[in-house]
Amino acid sequence: MQDMSDDLLARFRQVRGHTERLAAALTAEDQGIQSMPDASPVKWHRAHTSWFFEQFVLTPHQAGYAPFDPTHAFLFNSYYETVGARQPRPRRGMLSRPSAAAITAYRAHVDAAMAELIGAGAAPAALVELGLQHEQQHQELILTDMLHGFAESPLAPAVLPGFSETTPDIPLGSIDFPGGETRIGADGRGFAFDNEAPRHSTLLAPYRLARGLVRNADWLDFIADGGYRTPTLWMADGWAVAQDQGWTAPLHWRAGADGWCQFGLGGLAPLDPAAAVRHVSWYEADAFARWAGARLPSEAEWEKAAAHPGLAQMFGQVWQWTASPYTAYPGFRPAAGAIGEYNGKFMVNQMVLRGSSLATPPGHARVSYRNFFHPDRRWQFSGLRLAWDA
């Protein structure tokens, strides 16, 4: 029992520490930036993930626990309607107070209380793990939100100074997969979010998947061939969005006298033609697939194929758009209470992405993971893999 508590406490400290390491290169002023309604300030992410443990673990499970600051229940609730009112998401950047230093003190307070609860063997391990997985999601958002904010600066500062990327060899060609019945979804071994279950059977027709991801070089060909100027390649909604927002290239690409550059976690650098394209919306991914004489894979096709040794870049480069709408698996039931609001109520008007990205924290990716965003969103590290009917 003590070994389990020690392991849980070590994991708690590792995850919480990683959040602080990501924020270490940012000034207090940096941490208050909110560059668009979908993004949140870094200090808000740091506070919200602490509020989650305070609200759902410490308050109900540690006798006599007093919240660090009663106003935090309003300031740092995200979308839990059953818990109470909250600061509107688009206005989180208006929270100049509490300061980044005050948030650091808040995190230390929560960490100390959590260490006491876990050390006493009184912490609900499954709920603590949910909180840690939740914090890992926000670690990725810290990077993508801050990248979007720094992209607005004429100084183009680096979110992670010294960050460098290694471009792996992207294999050419494709692999055939047989059709038939297959099982997808979380298998009950290890952690999974509720939207990854229940595990269930689905029927697939024979199909092919590209061995590697679509590259920047491929996207340059798409641009040169008029991909952003050809409405017949696009869904009507996507074409309307692209025209309204003036899309001519992926987000964070910048045209210069010497060619394209790309703004990334390490700052502004020349575009690497061999790297996987990223920061494209579902609308763009779908249009590119149509231009290439292909399509996007379904999430079931992606999951069935994920373990094949001939496929490269399934994880760790970009989240991969699929053709699947984000809906409930057969038999899905949200948990009772506020925790049930975690995923289920968002299962409409969004598309599923699979895999993980270079911003995903270590140990957070798995085959059954279902990420999801609206089809026009581009600020995440999102790209694509092509599929074909066999």
Residue pairs with C-beta under 8 A, 6 or more apart in sequence:
1 121
2 121
4 125
5 118
5 119
5 120
5 121
5 123
8 118
8 123
8 125
8 128
8 129
9 115
9 118
9 119
11 129
11 132
12 111
12 114
12 115
12 118
12 128
12 132
13 111
13 115
15 132
15 135
15 136
15 361
16 107
16 111
16 135
18 136
18 139
18 361
19 45
19 46
19 49
19 135
19 138
19 139
19 142
20 46
20 107
22 139
22 142
22 143
22 160
23 31
23 42
23 46
23 142
25 158
25 159
25 160
25 161
26 42
26 146
26 159
28 43
28 99
28 100
28 101
30 42
30 146
30 149
30 150
31 41
31 42
31 43
31 46
31 100
31 103
32 41
32 43
32 93
32 95
32 96
32 100
33 41
33 42
33 93
33 146
33 149
34 40
34 41
34 44
34 92
34 93
34 145
34 149
35 145
35 148
35 149
35 151
35 152
36 148
36 379
37 89
37 90
38 377
38 379
39 141
39 144
39 145
39 148
39 149
39 379
40 48
40 89
40 92
40 141
40 145
41 92
41 93
41 95
41 145
42 142
42 145
42 146
43 99
43 100
43 103
44 76
44 92
44 95
45 138
45 141
45 142
45 145
46 100
46 103
46 104
46 107
47 72
47 75
47 76
47 98
47 103
47 106
47 107
48 76
48 77
48 78
48 138
49 131
49 134
49 135
49 138
50 76
50 103
50 106
50 107
50 110
51 72
51 73
51 76
51 77
52 131
52 134
52 135
53 110
53 114
53 128
53 131
54 65
54 67
54 68
54 72
54 110
54 113
55 73
55 77
55 80
55 83
56 127
56 131
56 338
56 339
57 114
57 117
57 123
57 124
57 127
57 128
57 131
58 65
58 110
58 113
58 114
58 117
59 65
59 67
61 117
61 122
61 123
61 124
62 113
62 116
62 117
62 122
65 113
67 73
68 105
68 106
68 109
68 110
69 98
69 106
72 106
73 83
73 84
74 84
74 85
74 86
74 87
75 86
75 87
75 95
75 98
76 86
76 87
77 83
77 84
77 85
77 86
77 87
78 86
78 89
79 86
79 89
79 341
80 86
80 338
80 341
81 341
82 337
82 338
82 341
83 338
87 94
87 95
98 106
114 123
114 128
117 123
118 128
127 339
129 191
130 191
130 339
130 342
133 191
133 193
133 364
134 342
136 360
136 361
136 363
136 364
137 364
139 361
140 357
140 359
140 360
140 361
140 364
143 159
143 160
143 265
143 359
144 359
144 379
144 380
144 381
145 379
146 159
147 159
147 252
147 263
147 264
147 265
147 379
148 379
150 156
150 157
150 158
150 159
150 263
151 252
151 263
156 263
156 267
156 268
157 267
158 265
158 266
158 267
159 265
159 266
160 265
160 266
161 266
161 267
162 266
163 264
163 265
163 266
164 266
165 264
165 266
165 272
165 275
165 358
167 272
167 274
167 275
168 312
168 313
168 317
169 312
170 211
170 212
170 213
170 215
170 274
170 276
170 312
170 313
171 211
171 212
171 310
171 312
172 211
172 212
173 210
173 211
174 208
174 209
174 210
174 211
174 386
174 388
175 208
175 209
175 211
175 305
175 308
175 310
175 311
176 206
176 207
176 208
176 390
177 204
177 206
177 207
177 208
177 209
177 301
177 304
177 305
177 308
177 390
178 206
179 203
179 204
179 205
179 206
179 207
179 390
180 203
180 204
181 201
181 202
181 203
181 204
182 201
182 202
182 203
182 204
182 300
182 304
183 199
183 200
183 201
183 202
184 199
184 200
184 202
184 299
184 300
184 303
184 304
184 368
185 196
185 197
185 198
185 199
185 200
185 329
185 368
186 192
186 196
186 197
186 199
186 368
187 199
187 368
188 199
190 366
192 366
192 368
192 369
193 342
193 343
193 369
193 370
194 332
194 334
194 335
194 340
194 342
194 343
194 344
195 328
195 329
195 332
195 343
195 344
195 347
195 370
196 329
196 368
196 369
196 370
197 329
197 332
198 329
198 330
198 331
198 332
200 329
200 330
200 331
202 300
204 298
204 300
204 301
204 304
205 389
205 390
206 389
206 390
207 297
207 301
207 387
207 388
207 389
207 390
208 387
208 388
208 389
208 390
209 297
209 301
209 302
209 305
209 311
209 385
209 386
209 387
210 294
210 385
210 386
210 387
211 310
211 311
211 312
212 276
212 311
212 312
212 313
212 385
213 276
213 277
213 312
213 313
213 317
213 318
213 320
213 383
213 384
213 385
214 276
214 277
214 288
214 292
214 383
214 384
214 385
214 386
215 273
215 274
215 275
215 276
215 277
216 262
216 271
216 272
216 273
216 274
216 275
216 276
216 277
217 273
217 274
218 277
218 288
218 292
219 249
219 250
219 277
219 280
219 288
220 260
220 273
222 288
222 291
222 292
223 248
223 249
225 291
227 233
227 287
227 288
227 291
228 242
228 247
228 248
228 249
230 291
231 239
233 287
233 288
233 290
233 291
234 242
234 283
234 286
234 287
235 283
235 286
235 287
237 283
237 375
238 281
238 282
238 283
238 284
238 286
238 287
238 375
238 376
239 283
241 247
241 281
241 283
241 376
242 283
242 284
247 284
249 255
249 260
250 277
250 278
250 279
250 280
250 284
250 378
251 279
251 280
251 378
251 379
252 262
252 263
252 264
252 279
253 260
253 261
253 262
253 271
253 279
254 260
254 261
254 262
254 263
254 268
258 270
259 270
259 271
260 270
260 271
261 268
261 269
261 270
261 271
262 268
262 269
262 270
262 271
262 272
265 358
265 359
276 313
276 317
276 318
276 383
277 318
277 383
277 384
278 317
278 318
278 357
278 381
278 382
278 383
279 378
279 379
279 380
279 381
279 382
280 288
280 321
280 378
280 382
280 383
280 384
281 375
281 376
281 377
281 378
281 382
282 321
282 351
282 373
282 375
282 376
282 377
282 382
283 375
283 376
284 378
285 296
285 321
285 382
285 383
285 384
286 296
286 321
286 323
286 375
288 384
289 295
289 296
289 384
289 386
289 387
292 386
293 388
294 386
294 387
294 388
295 323
295 386
295 387
295 388
295 389
296 321
296 322
296 323
296 384
296 386
296 387
297 305
297 320
297 322
297 323
297 385
297 386
297 387
298 322
298 323
298 324
298 387
299 322
299 324
299 352
299 354
299 370
300 324
301 322
301 387
302 320
302 322
302 354
302 355
302 385
303 354
303 367
303 368
305 311
306 314
306 354
306 367
307 367
313 385
314 355
315 355
315 356
315 360
315 365
316 355
316 356
316 357
316 358
316 360
316 365
317 355
317 357
317 358
317 381
317 383
318 355
318 357
318 358
318 381
318 382
318 383
318 384
319 353
319 354
319 355
319 356
319 357
319 371
319 380
319 381
319 382
319 383
320 353
320 354
320 355
320 382
320 383
320 384
320 385
321 351
321 353
321 382
321 383
321 384
322 351
322 352
322 353
322 354
323 351
323 387
324 351
324 352
325 350
325 351
325 352
326 346
326 347
326 348
326 350
326 351
326 352
326 370
326 372
327 347
327 348
328 344
328 347
332 344
334 340
334 341
334 342
334 343
334 344
334 345
335 342
346 372
349 374
350 372
350 373
350 374
350 375
351 372
351 373
351 374
351 375
352 370
352 371
352 372
353 371
353 372
353 373
353 380
353 382
354 369
354 370
354 371
355 365
355 369
356 364
356 365
356 369
357 380
357 381
357 382
358 381
359 381
373 380
373 382
